[in-house]
Amino acid sequence: MHTVNQVVLYGRLGADPERRVATSGTEVARFSVATHRNIRDGDSWREETDWHRVVAFDRTARVAMDRLRKGDPVAVVGQLRQQSWTDKEGNHRKQTEVQASRICFAPSPRGDLESAGENKDSVPQETNAREAAPADVG
C-alpha cells in the first residue's frame, strides 16, 4: 500500500522567521503561517484562523530567512512531521510541524509568482532537508 504525506499551505507569515543552527551545523528556520477558513455560525459565517508551524533546513532555511517577513503571503509545500520528547520537568511533549521542501514567495511587482527552484536565488524544488529533533536545535 502506498501512502502520501504532503502538505500545501498558502497563507501569511505571523512573524519573521527564527534562525537556529543545530549542533550538527545545519541551518534551521522556523516560522508560522496563518490560514483562514469560514465556519457557519447559525445563519451567518465567521472566519477562523489556523496557525501552522513550519521548519526549513539548509538552503531552504537561508532563503526563508533572507526573503520572508512578517505578513508576507507565502505558499509552502512539505511533509507533516511529529516530534515527541520529554522536557526538563519530565512531561511528555508532542509537536506537529510542516517540514518545508519548497517555498513559493509573494507575487512580485512584475506580477509573476517567484517560486522555489525557478530562479538562481531561490530554493531547489526538492530539498534534502535533514530532520532535527527539538533538542538538536540550539
Secondary structure by P-SEA (a helix, b strand, c coil): cbbbbbbbbbbbbcccbbbbbccccbbbbbbbbbbbbbbbcccbbbbbbbbbbbbbcaaaaaaaaacccccccbbbbbbbbbbbbbcccbbbbbbbbbbcccccccccccccccccccccccccccccbbbbcccccc
